[in-house]
């Protein structure tokens, strides 16, 4: 079954560990801006927004490194009628 990354925004502390890990695993260098995930602070709400670029492969490295549990690897469920489509 295919896997993806689920986001629980309320748990995010804004530490950036996910972006740093992504850049190391996927680009071979420490540079959060080079990763496929970004964390932005929502100033007025006092929370953080996690977003993925279109180049994200859903490898799950970010979720495995997340110390707060804001990112989690989950199994994706196929929609009815999607099986067998090319």
Secondary structure, DSSP 4 states (H G I P E B T S, - for coil): --EEEEE-GGG-----HHHHHHHHHHHSSS-GGGSSEEEEEETTTTEEEEEE-TT-----HHHHH-SSS-EEEEEPPPPTT-TT--
